[in-house]
Amino acid sequence: MEMPSEIWLVRHGETEWSRSGQHTSRTDLPLTPEGERHAANLKRMLAGHSFAEVLSSPMKRAVETCRLMGLTPDIIDDLREWNYGDYEGLTTTEIQKHVPGWTIWTGAPPNGETAEQVGARADRVIARALAAKGDVALFGHGHLLRILRRDGSDWSLPADGCSRSRQHRLACWATNASCA
């Protein structure tokens, strides 16, 4: 089976809440003008590159980033951000006032998703990306893309994942944060 040579993970551009550090999952925020500029910068980097498959979260911030880069995505729910439940709109600092030491990696948000649930979605995204016959671009959100990157060992990719090359490459492009 032919596998994609590159799988691009692209985080959406800046929104008001990503700028302020608020957890944003189901709230459908648009890009800020700065977020639109970030997407335009990535478009220049992609000039002349083609993808066999372009997938995006249904959230407007991911879809807008994709379209501003000149691509038309297939929308898939599995690329949605981690559901933060009752922590939606709060910063980690605000959450930690009530739950000291909390992180999304160590504690499930009340009325939100568990790591296992998000991991199951990530597994489905990986399976679809690996089935593509050519390069794949995935447009999504910070925490979900970090899970996809961590699970890169399941993609037959270099263990360090980001922008290294052997037979396959996982290229991480973040419009407003590192891909780590």
Backbone torsions as a table, in degrees:
resi	resn	phi	psi	omega
1	MET	NA	127.5	177.5
2	GLU	-72.9	134.5	179.7
3	MET	-111.6	159.9	176.8
4	PRO	-63.4	145.0	177.0
5	SER	-83.3	-28.5	176.7
6	GLU	-136.2	138.5	172.6
7	ILE	-122.0	114.6	-176.1
8	TRP	-97.0	124.8	174.5
9	LEU	-103.2	118.0	-176.4
10	VAL	-121.2	118.3	175.7
11	ARG	-82.2	143.1	178.7
12	HIS	-57.7	160.3	175.8
13	GLY	-70.2	174.4	-176.3
14	GLU	-61.9	140.2	169.5
15	THR	-120.7	171.7	176.9
16	GLU	-57.8	-40.7	-177.1
17	TRP	-76.2	-34.1	177.5
18	SER	-68.4	-32.8	176.8
19	ARG	-65.8	-38.0	-177.1
20	SER	-88.6	-6.8	179.5
21	GLY	84.7	13.3	179.4
22	GLN	-79.2	138.6	176.9
23	HIS	-67.5	125.7	-175.9
24	THR	-128.5	113.5	175.0
25	SER	-121.0	-73.4	-173.3
26	ARG	-89.1	-13.2	175.7
27	THR	-72.3	123.8	-171.0
28	ASP	-95.7	83.9	-176.6
29	LEU	-91.5	145.8	175.4
30	PRO	-82.4	169.0	174.2
31	LEU	-71.7	150.5	169.5
32	THR	-80.1	167.5	173.9
33	PRO	-55.9	-35.8	176.9
34	GLU	-65.2	-40.7	176.5
35	GLY	-61.5	-38.4	176.1
36	GLU	-64.7	-39.0	177.6
37	ARG	-64.4	-40.8	178.6
38	HIS	-60.0	-43.4	179.4
39	ALA	-63.5	-40.2	178.6
40	ALA	-63.1	-37.4	177.4
41	ASN	-62.8	-41.5	178.2
42	LEU	-67.4	-32.3	178.1
43	LYS	-59.8	-41.3	178.2
44	ARG	-62.8	-37.2	179.3
45	MET	-68.0	-28.9	-177.6
46	LEU	-89.4	-2.4	-176.3
47	ALA	-49.2	123.5	178.1
48	GLY	85.6	-5.0	179.7
49	HIS	-89.8	138.6	177.6
50	SER	-121.1	153.0	-178.7
51	PHE	-123.5	139.6	175.1
52	ALA	-73.1	-31.4	-179.9
53	GLU	-146.8	136.6	176.6
54	VAL	-125.8	118.8	-177.0
55	LEU	-120.5	143.2	-179.7
56	SER	-140.2	148.8	165.3
57	SER	-58.3	153.0	177.6
58	PRO	-75.8	-8.5	-177.2
59	MET	-69.8	138.0	-172.8
60	LYS	-58.2	-30.7	-179.8
61	ARG	-65.3	-34.7	177.3
62	ALA	-77.4	-45.0	-179.5
63	VAL	-63.3	-42.9	178.8
64	GLU	-61.6	-43.0	178.7
65	THR	-59.0	-46.8	179.8
66	CYS	-60.4	-48.3	-177.5
67	ARG	-68.0	-35.9	176.9
68	LEU	-67.2	-20.1	175.3
69	MET	-87.3	3.1	176.5
70	GLY	84.0	19.0	-178.1
71	LEU	-115.2	152.8	177.0
72	THR	-113.9	115.0	-174.1
73	PRO	-91.3	156.9	160.3
74	ASP	-86.7	131.3	-177.3
75	ILE	-89.5	127.9	176.7
76	ILE	-133.7	132.4	-179.3
77	ASP	-62.8	-28.2	-177.8
78	ASP	-63.1	-17.1	177.4
79	LEU	-90.0	5.0	175.3
80	ARG	-61.4	154.7	176.2
81	GLU	-68.5	160.3	173.6
82	TRP	-49.3	132.8	178.1
83	ASN	-78.8	112.5	-176.2
84	TYR	-84.0	-0.8	175.6
85	GLY	51.7	-127.6	-177.3
86	ASP	-66.3	-12.6	-179.5
87	TYR	-91.7	2.0	178.1
88	GLU	-56.3	128.4	177.7
89	GLY	86.2	-6.4	179.1
90	LEU	-96.3	153.7	172.7
91	THR	-88.0	162.8	176.9
92	THR	-59.1	-40.4	179.0
93	THR	-59.6	-43.1	178.2
94	GLU	-63.6	-41.3	179.6
95	ILE	-65.2	-42.5	-176.6
96	GLN	-68.0	-16.1	173.2
97	LYS	-64.7	-30.0	-179.3
98	HIS	-102.4	-27.1	-178.9
99	VAL	-132.6	82.2	-176.4
100	PRO	-53.9	134.8	177.4
101	GLY	80.5	0.4	-177.0
102	TRP	-61.1	139.7	164.2
103	THR	-139.0	162.2	178.1
104	ILE	-63.2	-25.9	-176.8
105	TRP	-80.0	-20.7	-174.3
106	THR	-113.9	-10.8	-178.3
107	GLY	-150.4	125.0	179.0
108	ALA	-68.2	136.9	177.0
109	PRO	-72.0	140.1	177.4
110	PRO	-56.9	133.0	-179.5
111	ASN	63.8	20.0	177.4
112	GLY	-116.6	-160.8	-178.9
113	GLU	-94.7	150.9	172.8
114	THR	-87.9	164.6	176.5
115	ALA	-59.4	-36.2	179.9
116	GLU	-64.9	-40.7	178.6
117	GLN	-65.2	-42.9	178.8
118	VAL	-66.7	-39.8	177.9
119	GLY	-60.8	-37.2	177.9
120	ALA	-64.4	-39.8	176.4
121	ARG	-64.7	-42.9	179.9
122	ALA	-60.9	-40.0	178.2
123	ASP	-60.3	-38.4	179.2
124	ARG	-68.9	-37.3	177.2
125	VAL	-64.6	-44.8	179.1
126	ILE	-58.8	-46.0	-179.6
127	ALA	-59.7	-42.8	-179.5
128	ARG	-67.9	-41.3	179.5
129	ALA	-63.6	-41.0	-179.2
130	LEU	-69.1	-21.2	179.4
131	ALA	-82.0	-11.9	-177.8
132	ALA	-70.7	149.5	177.6
133	LYS	-105.6	71.5	-178.2
134	GLY	144.6	-175.3	-178.4
135	ASP	-66.7	150.6	-176.9
136	VAL	-128.5	138.9	172.9
137	ALA	-116.1	128.9	178.9
138	LEU	-116.2	119.4	-179.3
139	PHE	-105.7	119.3	-176.7
140	GLY	-156.1	-139.4	-167.0
141	HIS	-130.7	159.3	-172.2
142	GLY	-49.0	-59.5	-174.6
143	HIS	-70.1	-39.8	178.8
144	LEU	-64.4	-42.9	179.8
145	LEU	-65.5	-32.8	176.2
146	ARG	-65.8	-36.4	176.3
147	ILE	-65.5	-44.0	178.8
148	LEU	-60.9	-40.7	179.6
149	ARG	-66.2	-44.8	178.1
150	ARG	-61.1	-37.6	179.4
151	ASP	-78.2	6.7	-179.1
152	GLY	-55.6	-25.9	178.1
153	SER	-62.0	-26.0	177.9
154	ASP	-79.4	-6.6	-176.4
155	TRP	-97.8	4.5	-172.9
156	SER	59.8	43.8	-180.0
157	LEU	-114.3	166.3	175.1
158	PRO	-55.4	143.8	-176.0
159	ALA	-59.4	-33.8	-178.4
160	ASP	-79.3	-11.6	167.9
161	GLY	77.0	-52.6	-161.9
162	CYS	-95.0	117.5	171.6
163	SER	55.7	37.3	173.3
164	ARG	-116.2	157.6	-174.6
165	SER	-131.5	136.1	161.7
166	ARG	-135.6	-119.3	177.8
167	GLN	-77.4	-36.7	-179.3
168	HIS	-125.6	154.8	-178.2
169	ARG	-137.5	138.4	174.0
170	LEU	-105.8	110.4	-178.6
171	ALA	-102.1	122.5	-179.3
172	CYS	-104.5	122.8	176.4
173	TRP	-124.8	120.2	-179.5
174	ALA	-111.7	131.6	-179.7
175	THR	-84.0	-16.8	179.5
176	ASN	-149.4	17.1	177.5
177	ALA	-166.1	164.9	179.1
178	SER	-71.1	163.2	179.8
179	CYS	-89.6	4.1	-179.8
180	ALA	-70.9	NA	NA
